[in-house]
Amino acid sequence: MADTTAPSTTAPTSTPARRKAVGLTRTPTWAWALPPVLVLALGFLYPLALVVRQSFTPESLEEGGASLTPYTEVFASTVFREALTTTVRLAVGATVGCLVLGFVLALVIAFVPFPGGKAVARFIDVFLSFPSFLITLALLFIYGSVGMANGAWTGVTGAAEGPFHFLTTPWGVLLAEITYFTPFVMRPLLAAFSQLDTAQLEVASSLGAGPVRIVRQVILPEALPALAAGGSLVLVLCLNEFGIVLFTGAKGVTTLPMLVYSKAILESDYPAACVVAVVNIVLSVGLYSLYRVVSRRAGA
């Protein structure tokens, strides 16, 4: 009688790949975390530590060592207080503007069918990759002193100059920041609207609810987490925005990043520049922590 037992096709238990995998599992976990931690420490934490140390080092050689003198001098200066106030006002104003404009535009894109709606939604993703100075440059071409709007005005009226000069004021900075950062609010809103059950809208409409009531009672409650996440992110980004303020050339508009640039580059006052930078970092990290908490709760 023939032997019908099938030959064993089981691979050998001791293969080079298996031995390699066993060797990987025997490597301590901390050893795998060590290389990225070292890169992070050398590339970011060490320079940051130098900035913090410099902020406690007075410029006067007689004092020497660590001292709170740079902090007391900077906090007592009118320039710093005005820069801090201007930074917070612009950041809050731009955030409110982005929330309102972003919510309206996201509503139109998500719930009002029009030709090219999907292309506009995709363009928002591309817009997020644009540098901030590019948007400011575009606004200068339109509303600058020799821009298209002023050129059209002088061409029609024969006046010596046009009426549009707001780009060199805080309003120009605010307009540029709202223009640039609104898509950062629209993106999470569009994601939230895509998950909204349209049956709720149909039921509300069949019960006689108008568009305003549907937005207020059905859509807005679903959008609040996305609004909070997008608004928190915009607030953090506006606090640290440098390119928009620099490129608009707004007179009398000094934010914390601009003050760091002025103290370090123009005045060579490195301790004061580091103090302002530390304050900016503390504000940014605190708001970013808030943003992460809100995003986690919103599922963004």
C-alpha positions as CSV (number, residue, x, y, z in Angstrom):
1,M,0.0,0.0,0.0
2,A,1.5,3.4,-1.1
3,D,2.4,6.0,1.5
4,T,-0.1,8.8,0.9
5,T,1.2,11.1,3.6
6,A,1.9,14.6,2.1
7,P,5.4,15.9,2.6
8,S,5.7,18.6,5.1
9,T,5.8,22.1,3.6
10,T,6.4,23.9,6.9
11,A,9.2,26.4,6.6
12,P,12.1,25.9,8.9
13,T,11.6,27.6,12.2
14,S,15.1,29.0,12.2
15,T,15.4,31.3,9.1
16,P,17.6,34.4,8.8
17,A,14.5,36.6,8.7
18,R,13.1,35.0,11.9
19,R,16.5,35.3,13.6
20,K,16.6,39.0,12.6
21,A,13.1,39.6,14.0
22,V,14.0,37.9,17.2
23,G,17.1,40.1,17.5
24,L,14.9,43.2,16.9
25,T,12.5,42.3,19.7
26,R,15.4,41.8,22.1
27,T,16.6,45.4,21.5
28,P,15.5,47.7,24.3
29,T,12.7,50.1,23.5
30,W,14.7,53.1,24.7
31,A,17.4,52.3,22.1
32,W,15.0,52.9,19.2
33,A,13.8,56.2,20.7
34,L,17.4,57.4,21.3
35,P,18.3,58.5,17.7
36,P,15.2,60.7,17.1
37,V,15.5,62.2,20.6
38,L,19.1,63.1,19.9
39,V,18.2,64.7,16.6
40,L,15.4,66.7,18.2
41,A,17.7,67.7,21.1
42,L,20.5,68.9,18.8
43,G,18.3,70.6,16.2
44,F,15.6,72.2,18.4
45,L,16.0,71.8,22.2
46,Y,19.6,72.9,22.3
47,P,19.1,76.2,20.4
48,L,15.9,76.8,22.4
49,A,17.9,76.3,25.6
50,L,20.5,78.8,24.4
51,V,17.7,81.4,23.8
52,V,16.3,80.8,27.3
53,R,19.8,81.1,28.8
54,Q,20.6,84.3,26.9
55,S,17.3,85.8,28.1
56,F,18.7,85.5,31.7
57,T,22.1,87.0,30.7
58,P,22.4,90.8,31.1
59,E,24.1,92.7,28.5
60,S,26.2,94.5,31.1
61,L,29.5,92.7,31.8
62,E,29.6,94.0,35.4
63,E,26.5,92.0,36.4
64,G,27.5,88.7,34.8
65,G,25.8,85.3,35.5
66,A,22.1,84.7,35.4
67,S,19.8,87.6,36.3
68,L,16.2,88.7,35.9
69,T,17.3,92.2,34.8
70,P,16.6,91.6,31.1
71,Y,13.0,90.5,32.0
72,T,12.4,93.5,34.3
73,E,13.8,95.9,31.6
74,V,11.7,94.4,28.8
75,F,8.5,94.1,30.8
76,A,8.9,97.7,32.0
77,S,9.3,99.1,28.4
78,T,6.4,100.7,26.7
79,V,7.5,99.2,23.4
80,F,7.0,95.6,24.7
81,R,3.6,96.3,26.2
82,E,2.4,97.9,23.0
83,A,3.8,95.1,20.9
84,L,2.1,92.5,23.2
85,T,-1.2,94.4,23.0
86,T,-1.0,94.8,19.2
87,T,-0.2,91.1,18.8
88,V,-3.1,89.9,20.9
89,R,-5.6,92.4,19.2
90,L,-4.5,91.4,15.7
91,A,-4.6,87.7,16.5
92,V,-8.0,87.8,18.2
93,G,-9.5,90.1,15.5
94,A,-8.1,87.9,12.7
95,T,-9.4,84.7,14.4
96,V,-12.9,86.2,14.7
97,G,-12.9,87.3,11.1
98,C,-11.6,83.9,9.9
99,L,-14.3,82.1,12.0
100,V,-17.2,84.2,10.5
101,L,-15.9,84.2,6.9
102,G,-14.8,80.6,7.0
103,F,-18.2,79.4,8.4
104,V,-20.1,81.3,5.7
105,L,-17.9,80.1,2.8
106,A,-17.9,76.5,4.1
107,L,-21.7,76.6,4.3
108,V,-21.9,77.7,0.7
109,I,-19.4,75.1,-0.6
110,A,-20.9,72.2,1.4
111,F,-24.7,72.9,1.0
112,V,-25.2,75.2,-2.0
113,P,-24.6,73.2,-5.2
114,F,-22.9,75.3,-7.9
115,P,-20.6,74.4,-10.9
116,G,-17.0,73.9,-9.8
117,G,-17.8,73.4,-6.1
118,K,-15.6,70.4,-5.8
119,A,-12.7,72.2,-7.5
120,V,-13.1,75.0,-5.0
121,A,-13.0,72.6,-2.1
122,R,-9.8,71.0,-3.5
123,F,-8.2,74.5,-4.1
124,I,-8.6,75.1,-0.3
125,D,-6.2,72.3,0.3
126,V,-3.7,73.8,-2.2
127,F,-4.2,77.2,-0.7
128,L,-2.9,76.0,2.7
129,S,0.5,75.4,1.2
130,F,0.9,79.0,0.0
131,P,3.4,81.2,1.9
132,S,1.9,84.1,3.8
133,F,4.0,86.7,2.0
134,L,2.5,85.6,-1.4
135,I,-1.0,86.6,-0.3
136,T,0.3,89.9,1.1
137,L,2.1,90.5,-2.2
138,A,-1.1,89.9,-4.1
139,L,-3.0,92.4,-1.9
140,L,-0.2,94.9,-2.6
141,F,-0.7,94.5,-6.3
142,I,-4.4,95.2,-5.9
143,Y,-4.6,97.8,-3.0
144,G,-1.0,99.1,-2.9
145,S,-0.2,102.8,-3.4
146,V,0.6,102.0,-7.1
147,G,-1.8,99.0,-7.2
148,M,-4.6,98.2,-9.6
149,A,-7.3,99.8,-7.5
150,N,-5.5,103.1,-7.0
151,G,-4.4,103.1,-10.7
152,A,-8.0,102.6,-11.8
153,W,-9.2,105.5,-9.6
154,T,-6.5,107.9,-10.8
155,G,-7.2,106.9,-14.4
156,V,-10.9,107.6,-14.1
157,T,-10.9,110.7,-11.8
158,G,-7.6,112.2,-12.8
159,A,-6.6,112.5,-9.2
160,A,-2.9,112.6,-8.2
161,E,-3.3,109.5,-6.0
162,G,-5.8,106.9,-5.2
163,P,-7.9,106.6,-1.9
164,F,-6.7,103.1,-0.9
165,H,-3.9,103.3,1.7
166,F,-5.2,101.0,4.4
167,L,-2.6,98.2,3.7
168,T,0.0,100.2,5.7
169,T,-2.3,100.4,8.7
170,P,-3.4,97.7,11.2
171,W,-6.5,97.2,9.1
172,G,-4.3,96.1,6.2
173,V,-2.5,93.5,8.4
174,L,-5.9,92.3,9.6
175,L,-7.2,91.9,6.1
176,A,-4.1,90.0,5.0
177,E,-4.3,87.7,8.0
178,I,-8.0,87.0,7.5
179,T,-7.4,86.3,3.8
180,Y,-4.6,83.9,4.4
181,F,-5.8,82.0,7.5
182,T,-9.5,81.6,6.6
183,P,-8.9,78.3,4.8
184,F,-7.4,76.9,8.0
185,V,-10.9,77.3,9.5
186,M,-12.7,76.1,6.4
187,R,-10.8,72.8,6.2
188,P,-12.1,71.2,9.4
189,L,-15.5,72.7,8.8
190,L,-15.8,71.0,5.4
191,A,-14.7,67.8,7.0
192,A,-17.4,68.2,9.7
193,F,-20.1,69.1,7.2
194,S,-19.3,66.0,5.1
195,Q,-20.2,63.8,8.1
196,L,-23.4,65.6,8.8
197,D,-26.5,63.5,8.2
198,T,-28.5,65.2,5.5
199,A,-31.7,63.5,6.8
200,Q,-31.6,65.9,9.7
201,L,-31.7,68.9,7.3
202,E,-34.6,67.3,5.3
203,V,-36.6,66.7,8.4
204,A,-36.0,70.2,9.7
205,S,-37.1,71.6,6.4
206,S,-40.2,69.4,6.2
207,L,-41.2,70.7,9.6
208,G,-41.2,74.3,8.3
209,A,-37.8,75.5,9.5
210,G,-36.2,78.2,7.4
211,P,-32.6,78.2,6.3
212,V,-31.4,80.5,9.1
213,R,-33.1,78.3,11.7
214,I,-31.6,75.2,10.2
215,V,-28.1,76.7,10.3
216,R,-28.6,77.9,13.9
217,Q,-30.2,74.8,15.4
218,V,-28.9,71.9,13.2
219,I,-25.7,72.8,11.4
220,L,-24.0,75.1,14.0
221,P,-24.1,72.7,16.9
222,E,-22.4,70.1,14.7
223,A,-19.8,72.6,13.6
224,L,-18.8,74.0,17.0
225,P,-16.0,71.5,17.6
226,A,-14.5,72.1,14.2
227,L,-14.9,75.9,14.7
228,A,-13.1,75.6,18.0
229,A,-10.3,73.6,16.6
230,G,-9.8,75.8,13.5
231,G,-10.1,79.0,15.6
232,S,-7.5,77.8,18.1
233,L,-5.0,76.9,15.3
234,V,-5.5,80.3,13.6
235,L,-5.0,82.1,16.9
236,V,-1.7,80.3,17.4
237,L,-0.5,81.1,13.8
238,C,-1.5,84.7,14.0
239,L,0.4,85.2,17.3
240,N,3.6,84.1,15.5
241,E,3.0,85.7,12.1
242,F,6.0,87.7,10.8
243,G,5.9,87.7,7.0
244,I,2.5,89.4,6.7
245,V,3.4,92.3,9.0
246,L,6.8,92.7,7.4
247,F,5.5,92.7,3.8
248,T,2.6,95.1,4.4
249,G,5.1,97.6,5.7
250,A,2.4,98.8,8.2
251,K,3.6,101.9,10.0
252,G,3.4,101.7,13.8
253,V,2.4,98.0,13.8
254,T,4.9,96.2,15.9
255,T,4.0,92.6,16.9
256,L,6.1,90.3,19.2
257,P,7.8,88.6,16.2
258,M,8.6,92.0,14.7
259,L,10.0,93.2,18.0
260,V,12.3,90.1,18.2
261,Y,13.6,91.0,14.7
262,S,14.0,94.7,15.6
263,K,15.9,93.9,18.9
264,A,18.1,91.2,17.5
265,I,18.9,92.5,13.9
266,L,18.5,96.2,14.1
267,E,19.6,97.0,17.7
268,S,21.8,94.0,18.4
269,D,20.1,93.7,21.8
270,Y,20.2,89.9,22.1
271,P,19.1,89.5,25.7
272,A,16.0,91.7,25.1
273,A,15.2,89.8,21.8
274,C,15.5,86.5,23.7
275,V,13.2,87.7,26.4
276,V,10.5,88.6,23.9
277,A,11.1,85.3,22.1
278,V,10.6,83.4,25.3
279,V,7.3,85.3,26.0
280,N,6.1,84.5,22.5
281,I,7.1,80.8,22.9
282,V,5.2,80.6,26.2
283,L,2.0,82.1,24.6
284,S,2.3,79.8,21.6
285,V,2.9,76.6,23.5
286,G,0.0,77.4,25.9
287,L,-2.4,78.1,23.0
288,Y,-1.1,75.1,21.0
289,S,-1.8,72.9,24.1
290,L,-5.3,74.3,24.1
291,Y,-5.6,73.6,20.4
292,R,-4.6,70.0,20.8
293,V,-7.2,69.4,23.6
294,V,-9.9,71.0,21.5
295,S,-8.9,69.0,18.4
296,R,-8.8,65.8,20.3
297,R,-12.3,66.4,21.6
298,A,-13.5,67.4,18.2
299,G,-11.9,64.3,16.6
300,A,-9.9,66.5,14.2
